[in-house]
Amino acid sequence: MLGVQVEKERDQLIIRWQFSKIRIPITDIQSVTLDETYGGSEPSAIRIGAAYGASETILIRTTHQSYVLFTSNETLFPKINALISSSASNPYI
């Protein structure tokens, strides 16, 4: 497991990288966007992944914290949006 991995477990978005596992309640997620800056635009955000060599920087804003994901996997951003959208359309998933 070299890169950032994302999956959905009940009502939470699970982010894994190396030995870290971060659980974010999907109801707390306010937005998921691509961040065009090199190190992430939010100074207080939790940074996940290696910034060097990353082709995409994904910013996840929640009600309590922001997260910046550094990845070279260009399918990660659409996957996160799909996971969040499926929960919004069916809250019982």
C-alpha positions in Angstrom: 0.0 0.0 0.0 2.1 2.9 -1.3 -0.4 5.5 -2.1 -3.4 7.0 -0.3 -6.4 4.6 -0.2 -10.0 5.7 0.3 -13.0 3.6 1.0 -16.5 3.9 2.6 -17.5 2.1 5.7 -21.1 2.6 6.7 -21.4 6.4 7.2 -17.7 7.2 7.2 -15.0 7.9 4.7 -11.9 6.0 5.6 -8.5 7.3 4.4 -5.5 5.1 4.7 -1.9 5.9 4.1 1.1 4.0 5.4 0.1 3.1 9.0 -2.5 5.9 9.4 -6.2 5.4 9.3 -8.5 8.5 9.4 -12.2 8.2 9.8 -14.3 11.2 8.6 -18.1 11.1 9.0 -19.6 11.7 5.6 -22.2 14.0 7.1 -19.4 16.3 8.3 -17.9 16.7 4.8 -18.7 20.1 3.3 -16.7 20.0 0.1 -14.2 18.0 -1.9 -12.2 19.9 -4.4 -8.9 19.8 -6.3 -6.3 22.2 -4.9 -4.0 23.6 -7.5 -1.3 24.8 -5.0 1.8 22.7 -4.4 1.5 22.3 -0.6 -2.2 22.8 -0.1 -4.0 26.1 0.3 -5.0 25.7 4.0 -2.2 26.0 6.5 -4.0 24.2 9.3 -5.1 21.2 7.2 -3.9 17.7 7.9 -1.7 16.5 5.1 -1.9 12.9 3.9 0.5 11.4 1.3 3.8 12.5 -0.1 3.7 16.0 -1.7 6.7 15.3 -4.0 5.7 13.5 -7.2 2.0 14.0 -6.6 0.0 15.0 -9.6 -3.1 15.8 -7.7 -3.9 17.6 -4.5 -7.3 16.9 -3.1 -8.8 19.2 -0.4 -11.5 17.7 1.8 -13.2 20.4 4.0 -15.3 19.2 7.0 -17.1 21.0 9.8 -14.2 20.5 12.1 -11.0 20.0 10.1 -9.6 20.1 6.6 -7.5 17.4 4.9 -5.2 17.6 2.0 -4.5 14.4 0.1 -1.4 14.2 -2.1 -1.7 11.5 -4.8 -0.7 10.4 -8.2 -3.8 8.4 -8.6 -6.1 10.5 -10.8 -9.1 8.3 -10.1 -9.1 9.1 -6.4 -10.9 12.4 -6.7 -13.8 11.0 -8.7 -13.9 7.9 -6.4 -14.3 10.2 -3.3 -17.0 12.2 -5.0 -18.9 8.9 -5.9 -18.6 7.6 -2.4 -20.0 10.8 -0.9 -22.7 11.1 -3.6 -23.9 7.5 -3.0 -24.3 8.3 0.7 -26.2 11.5 0.0 -28.6 9.8 -2.3 -29.2 6.9 0.0 -28.4 7.7 3.7 -29.0 4.1 4.7 -25.9 2.8 2.9 
